[in-house]
Amino acid sequence: MHLGTGDYVLWLAGFALNLGLLCVLLHKRRFQKFPWFTLLIAQDAVQTIVLFWVHPHKAANFYTYWSFEALDAFLRLMVLFEVARVLLAQCGMTVSGLVQRYWSFFMVLVGALAAFAWFTPSSPYMPIKVAIRIGQMSSICVGGLTSLLIVATFFF
């Protein structure tokens, strides 16, 4: 894949910002309060370095990118849980209490995820199919949980 100068500048800027944020998190010891977020930022920095070195090799770049995306999806869900825990604690609520209160919303969310995964077109190749499903499901799940978190913290 051919990258122009602008692409390299954006890539370097993103890496520098991630590295700067990681340094602040470590220096101010914020990693103790937000360990999953710190891990996500560190993973983004490592991902940038690895993808920079493998980007000339098409197959290696593809599998490396999607492997990191699977890890990224998991870490983003954990960050959402971490933020929910901190925000709900400020409101005097817990995540388990929220789940008990809004269990029907979670059932609808799981049903929507299953329906979306069933009806979306996909590739006949298993690694590609798995990567696409992980990306789709994590995006929908994070969106649904974020909506629930907003409703719970601002309206109750």
FIKOL-228324 format. One record per residue (C-alpha): residue number from 0; residue in one letter; x, y, z. Coordinates in Angstrom, 2 decimals. Example, Ala and Ser with C-alpha at 12.3 -4.5 7.8 and 13.67 -1.06 7.14 Angstrom:
BEGIN
<drense 0 'a' <12.30 -4.50 7.80>>
<drense 1 's' <13.67 -1.06 7.14>>
// end
This chain:
BEGIN
<drense 0 'm' <0.00 0.00 0.00>>
<drense 1 'h' <1.40 3.38 -0.97>>
<drense 2 'l' <1.19 6.16 1.60>>
<drense 3 'g' <1.78 9.82 0.89>>
<drense 4 't' <3.46 12.43 3.05>>
<drense 5 'g' <0.14 13.55 4.53>>
<drense 6 'd' <-0.62 9.99 5.61>>
<drense 7 'y' <2.71 9.73 7.40>>
<drense 8 'v' <2.17 13.11 9.09>>
<drense 9 'l' <-1.26 12.01 10.37>>
<drense 10 'w' <0.15 8.69 11.49>>
<drense 11 'l' <2.98 10.38 13.36>>
<drense 12 'a' <0.62 12.96 14.92>>
<drense 13 'g' <-1.70 10.23 16.21>>
<drense 14 'f' <1.23 8.31 17.64>>
<drense 15 'a' <2.66 11.44 19.30>>
<drense 16 'l' <-0.71 12.29 20.87>>
<drense 17 'n' <-1.16 8.73 22.17>>
<drense 18 'l' <2.35 8.73 23.56>>
<drense 19 'g' <1.81 12.13 25.20>>
<drense 20 'l' <-1.44 10.98 26.79>>
<drense 21 'l' <0.21 7.78 27.99>>
<drense 22 'c' <3.03 9.80 29.59>>
<drense 23 'v' <0.52 12.03 31.40>>
<drense 24 'l' <-1.45 8.99 32.62>>
<drense 25 'l' <1.71 7.37 33.95>>
<drense 26 'h' <3.30 10.54 35.39>>
<drense 27 'k' <0.17 11.65 37.26>>
<drense 28 'r' <-0.60 8.07 38.30>>
<drense 29 'r' <-4.02 8.15 36.64>>
<drense 30 'f' <-3.44 4.56 35.56>>
<drense 31 'q' <-4.45 3.54 39.07>>
<drense 32 'k' <-7.95 4.97 38.63>>
<drense 33 'f' <-8.30 4.12 34.93>>
<drense 34 'p' <-6.22 0.98 34.22>>
<drense 35 'w' <-8.24 -0.16 31.18>>
<drense 36 'f' <-8.07 3.26 29.55>>
<drense 37 't' <-4.31 3.36 30.12>>
<drense 38 'l' <-3.99 -0.09 28.60>>
<drense 39 'l' <-6.06 1.01 25.58>>
<drense 40 'i' <-3.81 4.02 24.98>>
<drense 41 'a' <-0.68 1.86 25.34>>
<drense 42 'q' <-2.15 -0.69 22.92>>
<drense 43 'd' <-2.88 2.10 20.40>>
<drense 44 'a' <0.74 3.24 20.59>>
<drense 45 'v' <2.06 -0.30 20.11>>
<drense 46 'q' <-0.43 -0.90 17.30>>
<drense 47 't' <0.79 2.20 15.49>>
<drense 48 'i' <4.42 1.09 15.67>>
<drense 49 'v' <3.67 -2.49 14.55>>
<drense 50 'l' <1.38 -1.41 11.69>>
<drense 51 'f' <3.98 1.08 10.51>>
<drense 52 'w' <6.51 -1.72 10.09>>
<drense 53 'v' <4.16 -4.23 8.46>>
<drense 54 'h' <2.20 -1.87 6.19>>
<drense 55 'p' <4.27 -2.63 3.05>>
<drense 56 'h' <3.32 -6.32 3.33>>
<drense 57 'k' <-0.33 -6.66 2.32>>
<drense 58 'a' <-1.19 -9.96 4.01>>
<drense 59 'a' <0.75 -9.28 7.20>>
<drense 60 'n' <-0.80 -5.81 7.43>>
<drense 61 'f' <-4.31 -7.24 7.03>>
<drense 62 'y' <-4.00 -9.92 9.71>>
<drense 63 't' <-2.07 -7.66 12.08>>
<drense 64 'y' <-4.64 -4.89 11.74>>
<drense 65 'w' <-7.61 -7.17 12.40>>
<drense 66 's' <-5.87 -8.90 15.29>>
<drense 67 'f' <-5.31 -5.54 16.92>>
<drense 68 'e' <-8.93 -4.58 16.18>>
<drense 69 'a' <-10.19 -7.61 18.11>>
<drense 70 'l' <-8.05 -6.58 21.10>>
<drense 71 'd' <-9.14 -2.97 20.63>>
<drense 72 'a' <-12.84 -3.96 20.69>>
<drense 73 'f' <-12.36 -5.81 23.98>>
<drense 74 'l' <-10.41 -2.93 25.54>>
<drense 75 'r' <-13.02 -0.38 24.45>>
<drense 76 'l' <-15.75 -2.41 26.14>>
<drense 77 'm' <-13.65 -2.56 29.30>>
<drense 78 'v' <-13.06 1.20 29.15>>
<drense 79 'l' <-16.80 1.73 28.83>>
<drense 80 'f' <-17.36 -0.47 31.89>>
<drense 81 'e' <-14.64 1.45 33.75>>
<drense 82 'v' <-16.19 4.83 32.93>>
<drense 83 'a' <-19.64 3.50 33.82>>
<drense 84 'r' <-18.36 2.32 37.18>>
<drense 85 'v' <-16.80 5.69 37.99>>
<drense 86 'l' <-19.78 7.75 36.77>>
<drense 87 'l' <-22.37 5.55 38.43>>
<drense 88 'a' <-20.44 5.62 41.70>>
<drense 89 'q' <-20.73 9.42 41.66>>
<drense 90 'c' <-24.51 9.02 41.28>>
<drense 91 'g' <-24.67 6.46 44.09>>
<drense 92 'm' <-25.40 3.57 41.70>>
<drense 93 't' <-23.53 0.41 40.72>>
<drense 94 'v' <-23.18 -1.37 37.41>>
<drense 95 's' <-24.88 -4.49 38.78>>
<drense 96 'g' <-27.75 -2.34 40.06>>
<drense 97 'l' <-28.08 -0.77 36.63>>
<drense 98 'v' <-28.19 -4.20 34.98>>
<drense 99 'q' <-30.90 -5.35 37.39>>
<drense 100 'r' <-32.91 -2.21 36.76>>
<drense 101 'y' <-32.61 -2.26 32.97>>
<drense 102 'w' <-32.34 -5.98 32.20>>
<drense 103 's' <-34.95 -5.70 29.45>>
<drense 104 'f' <-32.81 -3.12 27.64>>
<drense 105 'f' <-29.88 -5.52 27.75>>
<drense 106 'm' <-32.04 -8.33 26.34>>
<drense 107 'v' <-33.15 -6.09 23.45>>
<drense 108 'l' <-29.51 -5.11 22.87>>
<drense 109 'v' <-28.41 -8.76 22.74>>
<drense 110 'g' <-31.29 -9.56 20.36>>
<drense 111 'a' <-30.34 -6.64 18.11>>
<drense 112 'l' <-26.71 -7.79 18.10>>
<drense 113 'a' <-27.70 -11.33 17.16>>
<drense 114 'a' <-30.06 -10.16 14.40>>
<drense 115 'f' <-27.50 -7.75 13.01>>
<drense 116 'a' <-24.81 -10.44 13.00>>
<drense 117 'w' <-27.15 -12.92 11.32>>
<drense 118 'f' <-28.33 -10.62 8.50>>
<drense 119 't' <-25.11 -8.82 7.59>>
<drense 120 'p' <-23.26 -9.90 4.51>>
<drense 121 's' <-19.84 -11.32 5.16>>
<drense 122 's' <-16.84 -12.85 3.51>>
<drense 123 'p' <-16.56 -16.60 2.86>>
<drense 124 'y' <-13.15 -16.58 4.57>>
<drense 125 'm' <-13.39 -17.36 8.29>>
<drense 126 'p' <-10.76 -14.88 9.65>>
<drense 127 'i' <-12.35 -12.05 7.69>>
<drense 128 'k' <-15.84 -13.08 8.80>>
<drense 129 'v' <-14.78 -13.18 12.46>>
<drense 130 'a' <-13.03 -9.81 12.21>>
<drense 131 'i' <-16.05 -8.16 10.59>>
<drense 132 'r' <-18.42 -9.62 13.19>>
<drense 133 'i' <-16.21 -8.49 16.08>>
<drense 134 'g' <-16.03 -4.97 14.69>>
<drense 135 'q' <-19.76 -4.74 14.06>>
<drense 136 'm' <-20.84 -6.22 17.36>>
<drense 137 's' <-18.45 -4.17 19.46>>
<drense 138 's' <-19.57 -0.95 17.75>>
<drense 139 'i' <-23.24 -1.70 18.33>>
<drense 140 'c' <-22.66 -2.88 21.89>>
<drense 141 'v' <-20.57 0.16 22.82>>
<drense 142 'g' <-23.20 2.45 21.27>>
<drense 143 'g' <-26.04 0.76 23.15>>
<drense 144 'l' <-24.21 0.71 26.46>>
<drense 145 't' <-23.14 4.33 26.03>>
<drense 146 's' <-26.77 5.31 25.43>>
<drense 147 'l' <-27.85 3.44 28.53>>
<drense 148 'l' <-25.07 5.05 30.56>>
<drense 149 'i' <-26.15 8.52 29.41>>
<drense 150 'v' <-29.77 7.82 30.27>>
<drense 151 'a' <-28.87 6.38 33.67>>
<drense 152 't' <-26.49 9.14 34.75>>
<drense 153 'f' <-28.35 12.18 33.47>>
<drense 154 'f' <-32.01 11.29 33.85>>
<drense 155 'f' <-32.12 9.17 37.02>>
// end
